[in-house]
C-alpha cells in the first residue's frame, strides 16, 4: 500500500510539473465562438480584457495583484465596474446583461464576473499568479457564467483568511474547467460551487486553506481528476450538499486536519484515490462509493 501511495504522489507531482502551454489550449468546445486573445500583465489589463469570448493569457512569471485596481473608484467608474450583491439568491438576470462588478467584503473588494460566456484565463509557462489582499474576498467569483476555463495559474491571498475568503467561487455557472492550477490558503477554501453544473477540476492542487478544501452545494456533474489536497484545516473539509454525480478520480488526500467528508443527500464516488487521514475523523464514509480506493491511517 505504501508503494501505491508513493507512486500516486510521484505521478501527481509529475503531472503538476508540466505546465499547460498556450498551444495546448487551442482546442475549443464544439460550437463555441472564436475567442479574442488578450495578453495582460497588470490588474487593469486583466479587468479590461474580461469579456465574453475572450482568452486571457498571463505571461510566465507574472504576478497580478487585483486589489488596488478594484479599490480605485475612478478606474471602476471608467470601466463600468459596478457593485454586485453576492448574497442574492438568483443571478440569472445577468445572463441577459453581462456585467463586471465588485463586491465589498469587510476588508476589501472582490472581483465578480457575472453573466459572461466562453472565457479562458490562463498562465503561459510557469509562475503566473493571481493574488488578492482582502482576507474575506475570493480571488475570483463567477456568477451565472457559462464556459469558464482557469488554467495553469497559482491563485491565493497575501494574508490568512478568516470567515469567507476562498480562492475560486462559482454560483449558477455551467461548463467550468480548472486545469493545472495551484489554489492555496489562505483562502478559507479552494473551490466553492453552488447551483452549478458540469464543473471539472483536473491536475490541480488545493493546499493550506484555513477552513475547508471545498464546498459543493446544489450542483450536478462535479469531477476532480488527478488532484492533490494537502495541509488544509480545520473544520469539515470536503462539504457536498444536495449534489449529484460528484466524482473524485486518481486524487490524493493527505496531511489535512479536520473531519474529511460531510456528504448529504447523494453519494460521492472515489475511484483510484488514496486517502491518508485518521480513521476517527473521516466523516460520512457511509455516503461514499469506493472503487479501488486506499485508506491510510497516518
C-alpha positions, -999 to +999 in steps of 0.1 A: +000+000+000+029+023+008+043+016-027+009+025-043+008+058-024+043+068-033+036+061-069+005+082-069+023+111-052+050+109-078+025+108-106+006+138-094+038+158-089+049+150-124+016+160-139+016+193-119+052+200-131+041+200-167+026+235-175-003+239-198+012+255-228-006+281-248-006+259-279-023+231-259-052+254-251-062+259-288-088+233-287-123+248-283-156+233-274-176+224-304-198+253-314-181+278-291-174+312-307-138+321-315-121+338-286-102+371-289-067+367-274-055+393-249-021+392-232-021+410-199+005+419-172-015+442-149-047+441-129-061+469-151-053+449-182-069+418-169-101+437-159-103+454-193-099+421-210-127+403-190-154+400-217-173+371-232-155+351-259-120+361-247-089+342-240-067+360-215-030+350-213-008+359-183+029+356-193+053+333-175+065+346-141+039+374-139+021+381-107-010+402-108-024+418-076-060+425-083-069+445-052-055+480-059-073+483-092-107+471-077-104+497-049-097+526-074-131+542-077-121+563-107-109+533-126-141+513-117-162+542-129-142+544-161-145+507-168-182+505-157-174+481-129-204+482-106-212+469-071-229+435-071-247+419-042-231+384-040-256+373-013-285+374-038-305+342-043-307+344-081-282+357-106-300+346-138-308+381-148-271+387-155-273+363-185-292+390-203-269+418-191-233+406-187-216+426-160-182+431-145-185+440-108-171+442-074-184+431-040-174+446-007-163+421+019-153+439+051-116+444+044-117+450+007-132+443-027-137+411-047-138+408-085-172+394-097-177+382-133-214+380-140-233+365-169-204+361-192-196+332-216-166+315-232-138+330-211-103+314-206-079+328-181-045+310-184-009+313-174+018+309-200+046+287-189+054+287-152+049+311-123+018+331-134-001+342-103-033+359-094-033+373-059-057+394-037-052+412-004-086+411+013-089+381+037-127+380+032-128+380-006-125+352-031-097+357-057-122+353-085-160+349-083-181+339-113-219+341-112-243+330-139-214+323-163-210+296-189-179+281-205-152+293-180-117+279-180-090+287-155-057+271-165-021+269-153-023+296-126-014+299-089-042+317-070-044+328-034-043+356-008-015+376+006-027+371+042-045+342+060-083+343+056-110+342+082-146+335+077-153+339+040-124+344+017-118+314-006-100+311-039-125+303-067-163+307-064-189+296-090-226+303-084-252+293-110-224+285-136-222+259-163-193+242-180-164+252-158-129+237-162-100+242-138-067+227-150-032+227-137-040+253-110-025+257-076-051+271-052-035+280-019-045+293+015-053+314+026-083+314+012-105+296+036-112+270+009-101+263-026-133+260-045-169+270-038-195+257-063-232+265-057-261+256-080-237+249-109-234+221-135-205+204-152-175+215-132-142+197-139-111+203-119-080+184-132-044+181-123-047+207-097-037+214-060-057+228-031-034+234-002-031+251+031-066+265+033-077+276+067-113+262+070-122+238+042-110+222+010-142+228-009-179+234-008-202+218-034-239+227-029-268+220-052-246+210-081-247+183-108-217+168-126-187+178-105-154+159-112-120+161-097-093+142-116-057+138-107-059+164-079-038+167-047-054+181-015-029+186+014-022+207+045-058+220+047-076+226+080-096+228+103-134+221+101-152+197+078-130+197+047-150+183+018-186+196+020-210+181-005-247+190+000-276+182-024-252+175-053-254+147-079-226+129-098-197+142-077-167+120-085-130+120-074-107+100-096-069+094-090-069+120-062-047+121-032-057+135+003-031+138+029-019+158+059-052+175+063-067+183+097-104+181+105-134+159+095-127+149+059-161+143+043-196+158+050-220+144+024-257+149+023-285+135+000-264+118-027-234+096-026-199+107-037-177+084-057-139+079-050-122+059-077-085+050-077-078+075-049-055+075-019-069+090+014-043+094+042-065+106+071-071+095+107-099+068+108-119+086+136-122+119+115-130+106+080-166+118+084-196+105+063-179+074+048-212+057+045-221+083+018-190+073-003-189+048-031-153+035-031-137+020-062-102+007-058-095+034-032-069+030-005-075+044+031-043+050+050-042+059+087-013+082+094 
